[in-house]
Amino acid sequence: MILTLRNLTVAFGDRPVLDNAGLTIAKGDRIGLLGRNGEGKSTLLQVIAGTIEPLKVEREALPELKVALLDQRVPDALEGSVFNVVAAALGDQTARLQRYHQLLAEVTLDPANETLAELLQQQEDALTLHDDWNLEHRIERLLSQLELDPDAPFATLSGGMKRRTLLGRALVGEPDLLLLDEPTNHLDIPAITWLERFLLNLPCALVFVTHDRVFLQRIASSLLDLDRGRLTRWDCDYPTFLSRKADQLHAESVHWQAFDKKLAEEEIWIRKGIQARRTRNEGRVRSLKKLRVERAERRDLRDNAKIGIQTANASGRKVLTLKDLTFAYPQTPALIRDFSTTIWRGDKIGLVGPNGAGKTTLLQLLLGELEPSQGSVIHGTRLEIAYFDQQRAKLDDKLSVAENVSPHSDSVTIDGKPRHILSYLRDFLFTPESARAPIRKLSGGERARVLLARLFAQPANVLVMDEPTNDLDLETIELLEERILDFPGTVLLVSHDRAFLDNVVTHCFVLSGNGSVEERFGGTETWLSADKTVANGKTSSTKNAKTATPTTKKKTLSNKERAALRDLPLLIERKEAELATWMQHMADPAFLAEHNLTAVEAGKKMRFLESEIAKAYKEWEGLLQNT
């Protein structure tokens, strides 16, 4: 045990965020912290880190326990080189490093001059060469492990590299406990896979918040569920947790139904009038008062979001046609070069690749917000496009939630019928009070839900979504998956959430950053299994990217072949299920008699199904090889 918290209570309003909660962290723990948006996950991390003082807590910890927190936001005020940003976390020791460098500049180790050791002995602070040398090399070794250039200016780094630098800043003090708040946000898939390997080799305990289910499954050794102010630890993986949590909520629902029934019966009894008051049992009255208090203190489970996507009239069969599409920003190599494809109605396409590879640029080209350097993008007919912006730039912080969703009216038209804006926003978990509040007060997850509410208030047959899962809780992500799968139109997605992509898309556009764009059918598993460099969390350097040999252009599939590639897995699954049924009933004479079959005829049927399955597999594999 390195840290235990008991009776932990934190409140920012009427209801406590943490209500007499308990938590124990042991050496080597890797705990994934779960909970809905607004439950208080970030607050709990800050309480553990000591940046928020709780109303009440009993705390037991190792002497001089060192805790480091990696916040989900990148501070604006950080300046200097990567080395200096990381070293600044050492506090007083940073001044020692600066003095060490000054002394190195003042003296040489020439035998004719004073030696550095002699000069150091003359200093009032009695610095030692050995300690400062160790401090310097500890930082350099950490930066090497993080694959960071110590001399690179922090301000010029990509978002992913800034996050990696801040991780170094958190680790340089060699903490016993590392707290990570959404560490995968805005990281590309190669960076996430690198982070997974790095964290698995860390010697310190981990507590982390994430919406990335693959990351959660690979890193967490146990789960901590924050639900209505209480903490529950689950020593199992995420799929098992979902099953056990569902059972727990069902048992809770049954209990509260019985409780509410009893309370209603007692309320009827107490109001029966003169006859009841004459025979009233004072113990029963006290019991009723206790039931009332218990009901008033009960925190009911919040409703799930009720996301619905409005569908416009169907678009034409050809949604977008790209012919030799090429784009480059001024004075830079081409991000996209000679890319040709056709996007058909009903396609669900994921855009994947490292940060900076041009995923958002490709979306803007497809939407007509950017003009290609060469080639063309031809829009099909009857397109109704809804666009989810990664930067949330389309939200006006001066307006309320309701005004952002419906700026000119207090109602929205949903499926052809008017709905009051407050009623509509309730489906996205906004109370009337929060719907009228300025949007600047909202969390990242709440801002994402506002954008979803506005996006789905307009009918569409083409959804374009740039990082839609950032800041959303897991329940909302899974609900969004269901709605996208049910959506009959065309979907274009940029996301680094591997589970989300694997569950939703039919194929991917893989951008390398050196100009090539490849189509791969399936989700990220197909891409990662084919590209071991990406699977290992590495990306090509800029220098290598410029000189990389272009990959062989794959065959463009016909519309019929694309449809076959999409439908064959379902056909195979259906045929295999039919074959399994035949095999199960072959030995049952009643089954054969019912179908008026002999054993020979049944055997022929089985062999026919087997040949059909083999034929479908062969066709499917052939199509995959040509993509």
Helices and strands as residue ranges (DSSP letters): E 3-11, E 16-25, E 30-34, H 41-49, E 56-61, E 67-70, H 82-87, G 88-90, H 92-106, H 116-121, H 129-145, G 154-156, H 159-171, E 177-181, H 189-200, E 205-209, H 213-219, E 222-227, E 230-234, H 238-270, H 274-278, H 282-297, E 318-327, E 336-344, E 348-352, H 359-367, E 374-379, E 385-388, H 401-405, E 411-414, E 417-420, H 421-426, H 432-436, G 439-441, H 444-455, E 462-466, H 474-486, E 490-494, H 498-504, E 507-511, E 517-521, H 524-530, H 532-535, H 542-547, H 559-585, H 589-594, H 599-625
